[in-house]
Amino acid sequence: MQSYANPIYGYLVRSGIRPADRDDLFQQVFEKVHRASLRGLPDGPVRPWLFTIAANTVRDAFRRAKVRSIVELDDTAGHAEPSDDVRPDQAAEHEEELSFLDQEIAKLPLDQREALLLCAVEGLPLADAAVALDVPLNTLKTRVRRARGALAVAAQRRRAMQEREGA
């Protein structure tokens, strides 16, 4: 649990789980891991297996709550403190960029969001993420591509708006 606590909790944060529900879901994930481990650990790597349980727990939570729209993210979650050699304006700009990305990721459809989070944020190989989400590899690749495309469009829109405000 100690090895995977931070990645699993980060996944819950980035999946858009409300702050009030995160600790309960975190406990549910590791309770399910414990129960499943009594039947035996997977033959392959443990990390994709853990994220399969986490992804299914998140899906169940959304299904139970019938949440299909944007959910709020804790603004400070997952953001590193700036180092001492970074100017305050650079640190503020970096924080603003991270906040923007968090908001845009939260706007993605759940299937794209979970694919992007597992591959780009948690660093799972595509094949392992496909197993974790129980989808074909090509479906996962499509979801990641669409998520990245949506983020790129949002970033272009943001830059254009900043340029208009600055002009």
Secondary structure, DSSP 4 states (H G I P E B T S, - for coil): -TTTHHHHHHHHHHTT--HHHHHHHHHHHHHHHHHHHHT---SS-HHHHHHHHHHHHHHHHHHHHT--S-----TTTTPPPPPTTS-HHHHHHHHHHHHHHHHHHHHS-HHHHHHHIIIIIS---HHHHHHHHT--HHHHHHHHHHHHHHHHHHHHHHHHHHHHHH-
